[in-house]
Amino acid sequence: MYERRRAIIAGEAKPTAEEITTGIEETKKDKEDYEGVAVEGDASAIPEFWLTALRNHPGITELITDRDADALKSLTDIQISYLPSGGPAGYKLLFFFKPNDYFTNEVLEKTYLYQAEVGYTGDFIYDKAEGTEIQWKADKDLTKTYEIKKQRNKSEHNLLYSRILSLTSRRH
């Protein structure tokens, strides 16, 4: 099912009439007046699908800045895999990207680990998360801000310096 979704999003496959009808019926459960979306011509890739999906998630939308959105436009798929039994409990999210202006990684992984003991409610207790080191391109690290300072040309600097000197000499 996930591979089929990925292929449709990427434009590698077209949804069947049955898939479209099922999608419309499922959406009507949440929005009774939903009529569906008219698709003109051949269906193709769904641009910025994952950025839109993340922005529509109430717990994630506030975390996405405009700067993040530019990089997330290159996100082509998100997959989950559970850690094998016998080791620490947890899961891994895999984020697949097409080439972009921000980093060279094709896949970013984030592994979420739980504590060995369960909580008093019987639920797993979050322990920590580990992620792939992002290979940022020059001056594209979204975790840093870059300040661009306008440098004055030498004649502006000399004129300013002479004005300051004349003001200070008048006071003495």
Secondary structure, 3 states (H helix, E strand, C coil): CHHHHHHHHHCCCCCCHHHHHHHHHHHHHHCCCCCCCCCCCCCCCCCCHHHHHHHCCCCCHHHCCHHHHHHHCCEEEEEEEECCCCCCCEEEEEEEECCCCCECCCEEEEEEEECCCCCCCCCCCEEEEEECCCCECCCCCCCCCCCCCCCCCHHHHHHHHHHHHHHHHHHC
